[in-house]
Amino acid sequence: MPQIAQLADTYSSQIFWLLVFFGLVFFIVGRGMVPKVMDTVSMRDKQISDDLSAAEAARNEANAQEEAWRKRENENRAQAHALVHDAKTKAAHETEQKLAAAQEKIDARLAEAEARIEAARADAASEIQSVASDAAQDIVMRLTGMQIAKDNASAAVKKAMIHG
């Protein structure tokens, strides 16, 4: 094969150019570009790390603010419940006082009405006794023709009313 036969003639030239090419690639890529890429990667890693730290700090701050908000909300809720309880207690007390005053007025009116009823009953009983006494006098007068005294007729009617 002729390609293999010429290998000995071009062998040293190919090795030379191979070393020159790899040297240039090593210095251009290895010494020039790779450090820049590595610096960029390390800067990105640092930026990501800083962003993660900032995000963690922000999350911790948000959690702290949320906890403070929850605490304030619970305190406000407890105060609201206390105010509602106080208002209910006060309203119940005022209602009890109003009911007691109304009950006193009702009791006074009831006692007054009972007194009037009792007075009317006594007046009616007295009136009935007076009418019965007059009727008894008239009956005795018509039946027997005798006139009896008003006091006697009243005592007899009273005695009859007591014993039924």
Secondary structure as the mmCIF struct_conf table of DSSP 4:
data_model
#
loop_
_struct_conf.conf_type_id
_struct_conf.id
_struct_conf.beg_label_comp_id
_struct_conf.beg_label_asym_id
_struct_conf.beg_label_seq_id
_struct_conf.end_label_comp_id
_struct_conf.end_label_asym_id
_struct_conf.end_label_seq_id
HELX_RH_AL_P HELX_RH_AL_P1 PRO A 2 ALA A 5
TURN_TY1_P TURN_TY1_P1 GLN A 6 GLN A 6
HELX_RH_AL_P HELX_RH_AL_P2 LEU A 7 VAL A 25
HELX_RH_PI_P HELX_RH_PI_P1 PHE A 26 MET A 33
HELX_RH_AL_P HELX_RH_AL_P3 VAL A 34 THR A 144
HELX_RH_AL_P HELX_RH_AL_P4 LYS A 150 HIS A 163
#
